[in-house]
Every structure is written in structure tokens, then in C-alpha cells.
Amino acid sequence: MLRTILITVLGPMLWGTSYVNFTEFLPTDHPFFVGAIRALAGGLLLLAMNPRIPAPPVMARYAVLGTLNMALFFALLFVAAGRMPGGLAATLGAVQPLVVIALSSILIRRLPHALQVVAGIAGVVGVGLLVLSPSDHRPDLIGVLAAIGGTCSMAVGTVLIDRWGRDGKPLEMATWQLILGGLILLPVAWVKEGVPPVPDGPAIGGYLWLILLGTAFSYYVWNRGITRLGPSGAYLALASPVVATLIGTIWMSEIFSIWQWAGIVLVLGAIALGVSVKRRDGANAVPPSLTIPRS
């Protein structure tokens, strides 16, 4: 179990580098395009490692997961990253495990521990401090809504991975989520943003890092971990805001108010509290409406 956790946490740690990578090296006025290329190129790379087309019922599930975890999440992630400091954007995204807990209790009847309810309340207060505290660097509304929207989208996808993904094929699942998510997002990027600029040397390096490590590798280990750890593995997403905040503070000299630092600490503390306890399962773990035949 420890080995699985250590491998899985590499995914969120690499995601935490996406914010500075995007704002420093990639075209910030083309967030949808960057998200589409990230997903499609990363998925095709994984497909070369496992050239297999799944059955239509499985492909339909991957299309749903690709829409939630890749198309919507990547688009909203880069919109948020372009409008607020990476540390704040990533910390808003860190409330994902709290959303996963709430959704799990509703969709698959996994009841949260009382301490996880406390953690959820603390996380909401922390987010409030991040976005509502008096500060000259208060993030704009669109960036906040994008970060929270992407978090909720991926939280739904995480719960569905736990329900649909326990078939021993994490590589295949990551591959087709990325490919289908990229195909869904690419025409939206074309209509919304037009042709992106020709990448220069730093942009090519940024794309390679994002595609190879920040996407292909990280999403493989993430899907592998979630299928083994269940939705509680979403707490490992804590590593993403930690890395993003450290990079933003040290490298980019991002300045936060004392209340925003308090919000960051409170959100991260809430996640740490949540992951330290185990949930109890309800009498019926999966509602009949979510029962989908295995292929």
C-alpha cells in the first residue's frame, strides 16, 4: 500500500508544476488549445505503449471520464492559471477530496467520518479566506469559478473511476480518457481561440514537460493509484498545491496577504485531517442505478 501511495503522489506533484509552466512558457491566451494538446498528445503517447481499442461499452465510459477529467478540467485549469497566482489556483483545486467525499456519500453511499465533515467545513472556510480576504492581489471571479468548476468536474470523474475503473487496466483507462478528452476540447479551442502561435524554444520545452511528465506519466500513475486506493486516494492531490505554492513563492515571488496564507494553511490542514481517518461504508455501497456490467 505504501508503495502505491508513493507512486500515485508523483502525479499530483507533477501537476503542481503545470501552473508555472503554463504562465512562463506556453501561450496563456490559448488555454483551451494547451489543454487539448496536453490531453491528445499525452494520450497518443500512451496508446503507442498499449495499442488496443476497448469494447464500445467501455469506450463510452472512457468518453464520460475524458470529458470530466480531461476536457473540462484542463480547459478550466488553464483559464484559472492564467488569471491568478499558481499557488492560489492550486489550493482552490485542493478542495477536490472534500468534494469527492460528499459525492461518494451521495452516489455510492460511502458515509464520511465525522472528522472528515469537520475537515470539509474547515476547507470551505479556508477557500473563503483565499478568495474573499482584503488583498491587493485578490483573484478575479472568472479565475475562481474556473478553478472550482474544474475541481468539481474532476471530483465527479474520480468517483466514477472508482466505480468503473477496477478492471486492472489503468494504462488503457488513462490513454482513452486523454485521447477522447483532447478530441472533445480541440474543436472548442479552434472555434474559441483560433490558430495558436508557433512555439519557440522555451515553449517546445514547456510542451514536452507538460505532455511527457505532467500528463502521460502522471495520469497513468494517478489512474493506477485510484483504482487501487479508491476515492480516498484523492487526498493525495494535496501534493499539487504544495508544489505549486512553493514554486510560486520561491521562483515567481508571488505575494499573498496574511489572510490568504491562513486560507492556504487551513485548506491543506483540512485535507491532512481528512486523509488521516477512514470512512465507514454504508449498508449499500453502490446504488443500482450506477451498476454497470463489466466487459
Buried (B, 14 or more C-beta within 10 A) or exposed (E): EEEBBEBBBBBBBBBBBBBBBBBBBBBBEBBBBBBBBBBBBBBBBBBEEEEEEBEEEBBEBBBBBBBBBBBBBBBBBBBBBBBBBBBBBBBBBBBBBBBBBBBBBEBBBBBBBEEBBBBBEBBBBBBEBBBEBEBEEBBEEEBBBBBBBBBBBBBBBBBBBBBBBBBEBBBBBBBBBBBBBBBBBBEBBBEEBEEBEEBEEEBEEBBEBBBBBBBBBBBBBBBBBBBBBBBBBBBBBBBBBBBBBEBBBEEBEBEBBEBBBBBBEBBBBBBEBBBEBEBEEBEEEBEEEBEBEEE
